[in-house]
């Protein structure tokens, strides 16, 4: 039975945003506390938001609420993300900072200094399109981005944002991406048709992003002196990148990287077996906070869905948006609101899909266009929110290698999601005036 719309069920999201953003801004900009945002424990903030969700809806006992939360956490997409987090953490622990630096040195040796950040963006675009996962791509390339930033003079936020933008490009377009599969299945269209409609939106945004990165990154750059590096250390990353481009399963790719990295470090005498095992454990441990956030968000969303919070969002969109342009905006903002609430673009598409299909049928929006809008807007918001898996993984991967960066330093540099939003809006207002296909 579908729950009755209840806007109050969205209160946990508001609590999280007020505590996380509010306290961060207070400490960082009002009280002038250095690294103020780092002092906000995101797990504790999500626990507070989850507590608010548990205190709502007294019609359910606490045991029944645990069952609801368990269903949310037990989703296949959540388990897949958790396993990717752990495997990626072990990979970074095995390869270590020296391997990432070797890849960075190699990239900088074959490209002009001013193009280093742009190379990261293009590499992430290719890998994520082939692998179909933005989280996996960010996990693999962020260590390289951190090393590039350290030796090239580019800002770390710009390099990480370039990787995140490229990762969302592929997540949006890949045939094997969960978001593509979910969008096409809910709207009843072929993947190739959705790809063609989607490509018209994504390509202009990607090209504009590439130009913008080159312009911003060129400011104040000097010639980079590249130190000597061990070419053998490139092998784990080359295997991972090649596997990603070839479309190999992300888990197989990461296992290949872990095995090759362990073999090379042991054979070259870089570390002992005990040190290697310790590094593996440290890498996995670096992902624990990200995993806890994923679990807490999933549990909280399960309760909000049960209480009717998502139905309230759907009812609002139905009332406000009218006409061809309004229908398209409604589809985009519907999945965007779902993504903000769930912090998972695949889940957002699955939840918004049935209502988007109704909106599309009412307003004459073709299935391929509605599928494209669902996927595109979900990627726009997922690529920006500070508590999304993509942002958390990027920060965690950098931290494992000893680099500190805040989500709020990265967000202003996320050129691709912003330009993708602009491209989507242009598409909506131009496309809405044309005769739609039957």
Buried (B, 14 or more C-beta within 10 A) or exposed (E): EEBEBBEEBBBBBEBBBEBBBEBBBEBBEEEEEEEBBBEBEBBEBBBBBBEBBBEBBEEBEEEEBEEBBEBBBEBEBBEBBBBBBBBBBBBBBBBBBBBBBBBBBBBBEEEBBBBBBBBBBBBBBBBBBBBBBBBBBBBBBBBBBBBBBBBBBBBBBBBBBBBBBBBBBBBBBBBBBBBBBBBBBBBEBEBEBBBEBBBEBBEBBBEBBBEBBBEBBBEEBEEBEBEEBBEBBBBBBBBBBBBBBEBBBBEEBBBBBBBBBBEBBBEEEBBEEEEBBEBBEBBBEBBBBBBBBBBBBBBBBBBBBBBBBBBBBBBBBBEEBEEBBBBBBBBBBBBBBBBBBBBBBBBBBBBBBEBBBEBBEEBBBBBBBBBBBBBBBBBBBBBBBBBBBBBBBBBBBBBBBEBEBBBBBBBEBBBBBBBBBBBBBEBBEEBBEEEEEE
